Amino acid sequence: MNRTLEWVSQNESTNGLEAVEKPAPESSPDADHHLLDAYSRSVIAAADAVSPSVVYIEVHQAQRGKALIDPRRPREPRGTGSGFIFTKDGLIMTNSHVVHGAAEIEVTISDGGRFVADIVGDDPETDLAVIRISAANLTPAVLGDSRSIRPGQLAIAIGNPYGFQTTVTAGVVSALGRSLRSRTGRLIDNVIQTDAALNPGNSGGPLVNSRGEVIGVNSAMIMGAQGICFALAIDTAKFVAARLIKDGRIRRGTIGVAGQNVPLHRRVVRFYNLEVDSGVLVVSIEPDSPAQKSGLLEGDLIVGYDRRPISGIDDLHKALTENAVGATASLTIIRRTEKMTLPIVPEESKTRPAE
């Protein structure tokens, strides 16, 4: 959406003498360059480098009833978001919550061209997705290294908040190593906190450094807060994107339990010399799951998995990686006051839908 503001001036005469309008001095790129400070030049250069790669995403719901046989009826977008091209053949990175469950995805690139996109892969657990368009002469963004960034350095967000396309906001990297809860409940680690302003519609757009390299994928903000926004680290995004391109999904393990974090009694911790003072209380067990086959019972406390301490659900999620699927491991539990070890073979997790 474009908004044009126009100011109209009028010549005035003073004491019967008509004011003479003097021509404005000619502006040259070199002259303008000296008027800009280093900060402005950095933001402008980064925006110029990345903006051709940023896309506007519109997601449409499936048509029902009469709309299915009435193509004249306009379609209303279910939601909008941002993304960025990262390969010359049209692969686009965005957030899972932007495109998850979409019936149709339309992408508008920087020159105004509109294309229908297909989902290559979607991972609600990390809130990342890859989609593809078929178009020529695309400009891919340069992907940076999120391990090299430091708090305080320049951070520039580009996206389409509220449909205002290619909006640039700037700030700094506020903190590193934050954790963010995805919409499926899994914890996402190594999240970048920034004060570059994000609004609805920025989701999926790039967070870039002063060199125009993408260091993060803009994902979330805290409603009501000022200057507390989050981006998924580009190193995480690279790993997830590679798996999505290869397999269309990320494989993760599951043992088939629902649990909650609880503290352990100090006497139990001391008696068994445990490395943790909390664990996962098994609240329910899925039928025919690895947990049921291993002999796990409701009320058991999980305190270890494959010789690594488990202090809570997030620790268990981190242990149940792709490599855990199909591999026999030891599950350490406290049953009443007895410490036990059970053999267990995790299965591949079926991705839960993002709400």
Legacy VTK file of the C-alpha trace (Angstrom):
# vtk DataFile Version 3.0
C-alpha trace
ASCII
DATASET POLYDATA
POINTS 355 float
0.000 0.000 0.000
1.318 3.367 -0.959
0.344 6.664 0.584
1.102 9.972 -1.144
1.213 13.180 0.841
1.259 16.388 -1.170
2.036 19.907 -0.011
0.984 22.864 -2.138
2.756 26.231 -1.808
1.656 29.586 -3.174
3.712 32.658 -4.125
2.984 35.764 -2.070
3.715 39.406 -2.879
5.068 41.874 -0.363
4.656 45.642 -0.690
3.516 45.250 -4.264
6.684 43.421 -5.246
6.233 39.863 -6.402
8.558 37.447 -4.722
11.083 35.942 -7.040
11.550 32.198 -6.620
15.200 31.263 -6.672
16.142 27.932 -8.205
17.205 25.330 -5.671
20.827 24.348 -5.834
21.392 21.234 -7.849
21.885 18.102 -5.801
24.445 15.511 -6.707
25.018 12.053 -5.243
28.439 13.164 -4.007
26.976 16.209 -2.248
24.247 14.100 -0.624
26.833 11.564 0.488
28.624 14.156 2.604
25.358 15.217 4.244
24.723 11.738 5.570
26.352 10.458 8.708
27.980 7.048 8.918
24.922 5.473 10.574
22.581 6.627 7.809
24.965 5.479 5.103
25.164 2.017 6.690
21.377 1.652 6.898
20.869 2.913 3.331
23.545 0.618 1.916
22.159 -2.420 3.724
18.576 -1.654 2.684
19.617 -1.133 -0.933
21.431 -4.457 -0.927
18.644 -6.558 0.614
15.380 -4.899 -0.490
15.377 -6.544 -3.967
15.309 -9.923 -2.193
12.419 -9.148 0.181
8.966 -10.418 -0.823
5.396 -9.777 0.286
3.395 -12.930 1.065
-0.392 -13.247 0.966
-2.003 -16.444 2.201
-5.497 -17.461 1.094
-7.940 -19.861 2.679
-9.605 -22.696 0.793
-12.824 -21.567 -0.851
-15.987 -23.265 0.326
-19.556 -23.594 -0.859
-20.542 -21.218 -3.655
-17.111 -19.643 -3.735
-15.827 -22.946 -5.095
-17.814 -22.531 -8.303
-17.872 -18.732 -8.459
-14.451 -17.471 -9.601
-15.803 -13.918 -9.749
-16.043 -13.781 -5.987
-12.959 -11.999 -4.634
-10.721 -13.988 -2.348
-9.795 -12.489 0.974
-6.273 -13.157 2.243
-6.160 -15.084 5.499
-2.971 -13.327 6.438
0.086 -11.572 5.165
3.756 -11.692 5.957
7.242 -11.309 4.617
10.030 -13.479 3.301
13.289 -13.224 1.410
14.720 -14.962 -1.643
17.885 -16.878 -0.822
18.572 -18.798 -4.054
18.465 -17.753 -7.703
15.965 -20.507 -8.525
13.263 -18.972 -6.327
13.582 -20.499 -2.861
12.175 -18.166 -0.206
12.643 -18.273 3.572
9.764 -17.226 5.814
8.052 -18.147 9.097
6.002 -21.303 9.437
3.155 -19.386 11.068
2.861 -17.230 7.924
2.228 -20.111 5.490
1.245 -23.115 7.634
-1.957 -24.739 6.358
-2.307 -22.350 3.423
-4.549 -23.303 0.485
-2.793 -20.839 -1.787
0.207 -18.563 -1.364
0.818 -15.486 -3.507
4.193 -13.765 -3.517
4.906 -10.234 -4.708
8.552 -9.515 -5.482
10.283 -6.138 -5.412
9.513 -5.228 -9.061
5.782 -5.817 -8.541
5.584 -9.244 -10.149
3.116 -11.652 -8.535
3.603 -15.409 -8.409
1.896 -18.424 -6.891
4.235 -20.186 -4.452
4.475 -23.825 -3.401
5.536 -24.987 0.051
8.833 -26.870 -0.088
8.927 -27.608 3.628
7.416 -26.375 6.864
8.657 -26.794 10.441
6.316 -25.329 13.087
8.699 -26.492 15.816
11.241 -23.822 14.798
8.694 -21.516 13.093
10.553 -21.713 9.782
9.355 -22.594 6.296
10.706 -22.638 2.741
8.513 -21.838 -0.252
9.337 -21.627 -3.964
8.296 -19.457 -6.907
9.137 -19.862 -10.602
10.565 -16.554 -11.794
13.597 -15.285 -13.678
16.231 -12.695 -12.765
15.763 -13.016 -9.028
18.165 -11.390 -6.577
19.011 -13.694 -3.644
19.995 -12.261 -0.283
23.442 -12.948 1.126
23.244 -15.126 4.232
25.576 -14.121 7.050
26.899 -15.867 10.151
24.887 -15.372 13.327
27.802 -16.637 15.445
29.815 -13.528 14.600
27.282 -10.931 15.753
27.591 -9.042 19.040
25.140 -7.135 21.261
25.099 -3.470 20.340
25.833 -3.868 16.640
23.550 -2.418 13.992
20.476 -4.491 13.105
18.136 -3.606 10.235
14.719 -5.203 9.695
12.988 -5.132 6.315
9.462 -6.372 5.751
5.835 -5.541 5.067
4.129 -4.471 8.318
0.393 -3.983 7.872
0.918 -4.319 4.110
3.298 -1.341 3.823
5.759 -3.072 1.548
9.536 -2.906 1.948
9.487 -1.001 5.223
12.907 -0.457 6.801
13.459 -0.151 10.546
16.793 -0.024 12.325
18.134 -0.638 15.806
20.737 -2.791 17.454
21.197 -6.392 18.494
19.933 -6.187 22.081
20.938 -9.661 23.277
21.958 -13.098 22.051
21.119 -16.620 23.156
17.491 -15.935 24.049
14.939 -18.754 24.023
11.532 -18.446 22.384
8.573 -20.792 22.715
7.185 -21.863 19.327
3.464 -22.160 18.752
3.735 -25.923 19.150
5.292 -25.527 22.604
8.859 -26.535 21.739
11.630 -24.208 22.886
13.696 -22.491 20.165
17.230 -21.717 21.316
19.801 -19.122 20.172
17.207 -16.475 19.331
18.361 -12.900 18.629
16.725 -10.054 20.564
16.620 -6.694 18.785
15.002 -3.288 19.202
14.516 -2.827 15.440
10.752 -2.243 15.319
8.634 -5.202 14.189
4.897 -5.177 13.569
2.349 -7.687 12.237
3.428 -8.427 8.667
7.160 -8.281 9.427
7.149 -12.006 10.212
9.511 -13.921 7.949
11.457 -10.897 6.756
15.227 -10.569 7.095
17.208 -9.020 9.926
20.474 -7.819 8.392
23.790 -6.357 9.508
25.507 -3.229 8.193
26.996 -5.223 5.287
23.547 -6.273 4.100
24.020 -9.894 5.208
21.022 -11.698 6.683
21.719 -12.601 10.316
18.187 -13.561 11.367
14.598 -14.238 10.339
12.206 -11.801 12.041
9.663 -13.797 13.974
8.028 -12.281 17.046
7.487 -9.284 19.258
6.106 -8.797 22.754
2.743 -7.072 22.464
2.607 -3.912 24.538
6.369 -3.740 24.961
8.599 -1.245 23.193
11.764 -2.402 21.514
11.617 -6.092 22.461
11.538 -8.135 19.258
13.008 -11.479 18.241
14.588 -13.060 15.186
15.553 -16.668 14.576
19.310 -16.933 14.096
20.333 -17.436 10.472
22.567 -20.381 11.405
19.473 -22.159 12.738
17.574 -21.157 9.599
20.319 -22.527 7.314
20.227 -25.916 9.052
16.428 -26.123 8.996
16.184 -24.924 5.383
18.674 -27.557 4.205
16.614 -30.308 5.834
13.336 -28.910 4.507
14.715 -28.731 0.965
15.999 -32.305 1.225
13.123 -34.020 3.050
10.320 -31.467 3.366
10.378 -31.826 7.144
12.625 -32.119 10.199
12.761 -35.560 11.801
12.575 -35.584 15.597
12.116 -38.291 18.173
9.268 -38.870 20.597
8.636 -41.344 23.394
4.898 -40.675 23.650
4.446 -39.028 27.036
2.811 -35.883 28.322
4.592 -34.442 31.315
5.204 -31.446 33.494
8.253 -30.050 35.247
8.361 -30.727 38.989
10.995 -30.267 41.729
12.608 -33.346 43.259
12.722 -33.957 46.987
16.112 -32.955 48.380
16.533 -36.298 50.117
16.067 -38.126 46.796
18.593 -35.846 45.078
21.181 -36.412 47.825
20.545 -40.149 48.218
20.998 -40.914 44.516
23.562 -38.152 43.944
21.472 -36.771 41.062
22.828 -34.016 38.808
19.431 -32.269 38.708
16.993 -31.068 41.358
13.929 -31.277 39.081
12.539 -33.684 36.515
9.608 -34.518 34.255
6.512 -35.952 35.920
4.781 -38.394 33.535
1.153 -37.267 33.420
-0.096 -39.509 30.598
1.239 -42.108 28.179
0.088 -42.657 24.612
-1.139 -46.166 23.779
1.360 -48.368 21.933
4.040 -45.695 22.316
7.739 -46.257 23.099
7.024 -45.153 26.675
4.313 -47.779 27.132
6.462 -50.496 25.541
9.357 -49.631 27.867
7.208 -50.092 30.987
7.027 -46.410 31.953
4.082 -45.608 34.234
2.084 -42.500 34.996
3.552 -40.835 38.070
7.149 -41.766 37.214
9.732 -38.966 37.283
12.144 -38.814 34.331
15.556 -37.544 35.471
17.873 -38.852 32.738
17.991 -39.929 29.117
20.882 -41.874 27.602
23.292 -40.837 30.380
22.430 -37.136 30.187
20.551 -35.370 32.994
16.969 -34.285 32.339
15.718 -31.406 34.491
12.605 -30.594 32.459
10.623 -31.041 29.271
12.949 -28.806 27.260
15.923 -31.011 28.136
13.969 -34.058 26.974
13.085 -32.340 23.676
16.749 -31.507 23.080
17.720 -35.137 23.668
15.123 -36.499 21.244
16.899 -35.452 18.058
16.811 -37.081 14.638
19.640 -39.387 15.726
17.514 -40.683 18.605
14.853 -42.116 16.267
15.082 -45.920 16.274
18.112 -46.022 18.583
17.851 -47.848 21.905
18.558 -45.545 24.839
18.328 -45.688 28.616
15.614 -43.769 30.431
16.430 -42.979 34.065
13.390 -42.554 36.312
12.402 -42.218 39.964
9.421 -44.458 40.778
8.163 -43.563 44.221
11.547 -43.573 45.967
13.338 -46.112 43.770
15.733 -45.166 40.976
15.300 -47.297 37.836
16.658 -47.487 34.306
14.401 -48.551 31.420
15.425 -49.297 27.812
13.465 -47.230 25.296
13.435 -46.811 21.496
12.049 -43.400 20.381
9.874 -43.131 17.307
9.678 -40.339 14.758
7.510 -37.483 15.964
4.505 -36.442 13.934
4.584 -32.634 13.705
1.767 -30.977 15.596
-0.133 -28.235 13.802
0.643 -24.607 14.593
-2.343 -22.870 16.108
LINES 1 356
355 0 1 2 3 4 5 6 7 8 9 10 11 12 13 14 15 16 17 18 19 20 21 22 23 24 25 26 27 28 29 30 31 32 33 34 35 36 37 38 39 40 41 42 43 44 45 46 47 48 49 50 51 52 53 54 55 56 57 58 59 60 61 62 63 64 65 66 67 68 69 70 71 72 73 74 75 76 77 78 79 80 81 82 83 84 85 86 87 88 89 90 91 92 93 94 95 96 97 98 99 100 101 102 103 104 105 106 107 108 109 110 111 112 113 114 115 116 117 118 119 120 121 122 123 124 125 126 127 128 129 130 131 132 133 134 135 136 137 138 139 140 141 142 143 144 145 146 147 148 149 150 151 152 153 154 155 156 157 158 159 160 161 162 163 164 165 166 167 168 169 170 171 172 173 174 175 176 177 178 179 180 181 182 183 184 185 186 187 188 189 190 191 192 193 194 195 196 197 198 199 200 201 202 203 204 205 206 207 208 209 210 211 212 213 214 215 216 217 218 219 220 221 222 223 224 225 226 227 228 229 230 231 232 233 234 235 236 237 238 239 240 241 242 243 244 245 246 247 248 249 250 251 252 253 254 255 256 257 258 259 260 261 262 263 264 265 266 267 268 269 270 271 272 273 274 275 276 277 278 279 280 281 282 283 284 285 286 287 288 289 290 291 292 293 294 295 296 297 298 299 300 301 302 303 304 305 306 307 308 309 310 311 312 313 314 315 316 317 318 319 320 321 322 323 324 325 326 327 328 329 330 331 332 333 334 335 336 337 338 339 340 341 342 343 344 345 346 347 348 349 350 351 352 353 354
